Amino acid sequence: MLGPDDDITLFEYVKKSNREVGPALVGIELGDPAELPGLMERLAASPMTVEPIDPDGPFYRFLI
């Protein structure tokens, strides 16, 4: 999914049980921000359920 210059900066299970199928919070740093549309397309095509977090939203500010 990730490009060669991308990195996972955060990985945290939301629930301690059911880790195999439960939700996780994942932070990704892109080597090139222009690659975001391609990453989003690959994620949409995967079997995972992905919910991007808006950096201007309250949930993002809660995390930081």
N, C-alpha and C positions, 0 to 999 in steps of 0.2 A: 504494500500500500504506500509506504513512505518512499520518498526519493532518497538518493544517496547522500544528500546534504541536509536531510530532515532528521529531527530527533524527538524522542518522547521525553518531555521534561517533567511530567507528573503522571503517576499511575496510582490510583487509589480505589479499592473496592468500596462501593457505597454501603453494602451490607457485608457483614463478616461471614454469614452463611450463604450457601448457594453460589459460591464463587464461579463455578463452571458455567452458569447461565445467568447470573445476576448482573446488575448494572455496575459499571465502573466509570470513574471520572478520569479522563485521559487528556493531558496537556501536550500539544505538539508545537514544536518550533520549526518553521520552514526555513530552509537555507535561502530560498527566493520566494518572497510573498506572491509573485506572479504565478506560482505553481498551485495556489489555493484552489482555483476552479478545477484543475485536474484531480487533486486530492479529493475534493468533494464529489466528483463524478465516480471515482473509484470506490469511495465509501458508500455512495448511493447504490452502486451495483453489487455490493457485498451483502451477505445475509445478516449483517449486524444492523441493529437499530441505532441510528446516530442522531443526536440532538445538539447542534452547535449552540454555544452560549454567546449571546450578544455582548461585546465588550462595553456597550453603553447601558446595559441592563442592570437591575439591582442584584441579580444572582451572581453576576461576574464580580461586582464590587464586594459581595459577601465572601467570595472565595479568596480574594486578594488581600 
